[in-house]
Amino acid sequence: MLDFGCGSGSFTARLLDKICWPPERLRLTLVEPVASARQQAVARLTGFSDTTIAESAMLPDGLVGCFNVVLSNHVLYYVPELADHLRTLVDALSPSGVLLTAIAGRTNALIQFWIAGFGLLGREIPYNTSEDVEAALRDLGARYAKHEVAYELTFPDTEQNRMHIFRFLLADYLASMPRKPLLDLFDPYTKDGRIEIRTARDHFTIQA
């Protein structure tokens, strides 16, 4: 199994805990550019496999037919040269392998926040969305299925909490954007002192 963009490994640990693969059957490779997060992931996931976890900051060269499962959970937003990376991930699959990836599309509420925020700067969002992933998969001639998964994001409605979301979404770009128009984007989702956002993301299953 290859986890592309594993972060600190918390999602993967929850997934593997539910799957319950025998440790002797799992060989795990982690790709994560942030070294500190990657080391956290190695420490968190070591107990799931009897073999030493392979880890690197970037996709290694020569990955062909190596993996039964490739996982990329809400990572492809930030990947440059998206088509090239997707081609590498698909080529890395064994003949019966699957690539599983989750990514939100432009109708997702938080992606709408991206669109509005970068619109305040007079520019398009600098990230990929589900639409870009699907277009790249079509261009590659990949065999894939896509389905939409609904979810809710709810939390107490305070300015601090609203800003937490924008710091996560916008990172260094936030400092260049006016604060009030961003905060006002949450107003349609207020209910009884809480923010309640019901939206959806896309899950892709890509076959070798």
Buried (B, 14 or more C-beta within 10 A) or exposed (E): BBBBBBBBBBBBBEBBEEEEEEEEEBBBBBBBEBEEBBBBBBEBBBEBBEEEBEBEEEBEEEBEEBBBBBBBBBBBBEBEEBBEBBBBBBBBBBEEBBBBBBBBBEBBBBBBBBBBBBEEEEEEBEBBBBBBBBBBBEEBEBEBEBEEEEEEEEEEBEEEEBBEBBEEBBEEBBEEBEEEEBEEBBEEBEEEEEBEBEBBBBBBEBBB
